Structure formats: structure tokens, C-alpha cells
Amino acid sequence: MKKLFLLAVAGMMAGVLSASAQFPPMGGGMPPMGGMQMPEGMEMPKILTPEEKTAEMAQKYDLTDEQQTALLALNQKYDGKLEIRMNQEEGERPDIRKMSDEERQAYFNKMMDQMGDMQAKQAEIEKNQKAYEEELKNIFDKKQLRKYRTDQRRAEAERQKLRSEERRVGKECRS
């Protein structure tokens, strides 16, 4: 099954490579591989320290001093476990059209391994988010928890909208 999947991925990549070699982009083209660009006027969200996150949540949900202390401990416990922190050291991606078949295969194998690692990390993050929210139930009262969940749903809807916009803009660039 894994071999079939890898064969399908390699076939799709070969098709994409041959199409891109025949029709190089005119003008701006697509951003470089791996160089996701944020829409104009938007920035990458800043990852908050446990103290900053606690202060922001304390103000947003009107927490007592006791709740703030408990929340700070919770935020310290889950620091770095609720989001993927991207490596900024990657630099530019190599031009796979200039690679030999062996180099290209090694590169694709490396990318497949990284995708598997990212999927495993995403599953771990989802598990940690559920545990975080369970522990949050012991800190927040019902009204605060309801507002927190509403804010989380709203943020997820916004992320989905952004991803949808990125796909739409990407299709327009390719046409």
C-alpha cells in the first residue's frame, strides 16, 4: 500500500515537473516552494509566552487572581505543545528540475518523511489541545469557558477562511 502511494505521488510529481518545464511561469508566477506568503496586510501570528498568553486571557475572560495563577501554571505546562513552531532555518528549496533522478528521489523521500512527521506532530497537538481544554474546565467558570470555546470556534473559522483564500489565490496564479 505504501509503495502504491509513493508510486502515485511520484507519478503526480513527474507530471507536474514536465508541465512546469514546458510552460515556465510568466511574470510573477507562484511563490517559491515552501515560501507561503500571507495575504496583504496580514502577518504571521506571534507565538505568545505563557505569561503573555495568561495576561491576554485574564483580560479577555475577566479572571480572578486565583484563576490567573492556575492558568499561568497550565500555560507553562503546555508551552510549545499546542502549536507547530516552524523552523526558520530551511532557506531556499532546491530546484528539482536540475536534480539527477537519484537526487530527486532522495529529496522526495525526505519530503515524504517530513510530511509523516508533521502529521504525527499534528495528532499530538490535537491530543494536547483536548487535554488543555479539559484542565481549563477546572479553572474557568461556565460563562468563561463558553466564551473561550466560542472564541476558539471563531478563530478556527478564520483559519479555514484564510486557507481557502490561499488556495483560491494559488489557483489564480497558476491560470
C-alpha positions, 0 to 999 in steps of 0.5 A, spaced: 500 500 500 505 504 501 509 503 495 502 504 491 502 511 494 509 513 493 508 510 486 502 515 485 505 521 488 511 520 484 507 519 478 503 526 480 510 529 481 513 527 474 507 530 471 507 536 474 515 537 473 514 536 465 508 541 465 512 546 469 518 545 464 514 546 458 510 552 460 515 556 465 511 561 469 510 568 466 511 574 470 510 573 477 508 566 477 507 562 484 511 563 490 517 559 491 516 552 494 515 552 501 515 560 501 507 561 503 506 568 503 500 571 507 495 575 504 496 583 504 496 586 510 496 580 514 502 577 518 504 571 521 501 570 528 506 571 534 507 565 538 505 568 545 509 566 552 505 563 557 505 569 561 503 573 555 498 568 553 495 568 561 495 576 561 491 576 554 486 571 557 485 574 564 483 580 560 479 577 555 475 572 560 475 577 566 479 572 571 480 572 578 487 572 581 486 565 583 484 563 576 490 567 573 495 563 577 492 556 575 492 558 568 499 561 568 501 554 571 497 550 565 500 555 560 507 553 562 505 546 562 503 546 555 508 551 552 510 549 545 505 543 545 499 546 542 502 549 536 507 547 530 513 552 531 516 552 524 523 552 523 526 558 520 532 555 518 530 551 511 532 557 506 531 556 499 528 549 496 532 546 491 530 546 484 528 539 482 528 540 475 536 540 475 536 534 480 539 527 477 533 522 478 537 519 484 537 526 487 530 527 486 528 521 489 532 522 495 529 529 496 522 526 495 523 521 500 525 526 505 519 530 503 515 524 504 518 523 511 517 530 513 510 530 511 509 523 516 512 527 521 508 533 521 502 529 521 504 525 527 506 532 530 499 534 528 495 528 532 499 530 538 497 537 538 490 535 537 491 530 543 494 536 547 489 541 545 483 536 548 487 535 554 488 543 555 481 544 554 479 539 559 484 542 565 481 549 563 474 546 565 477 546 572 479 553 572 474 557 568 467 558 570 461 556 565 460 563 562 468 563 561 469 557 558 463 558 553 466 564 551 473 561 550 470 555 546 466 560 542 472 564 541 476 558 539 470 556 534 471 563 531 478 563 530 478 556 527 473 559 522 478 564 520 483 559 519 479 555 514 477 562 511 484 564 510 486 557 507 481 557 502 483 564 500 490 561 499 488 556 495 483 560 491 489 565 490 494 559 488 489 557 483 489 564 480 496 564 479 497 558 476 491 560 470 
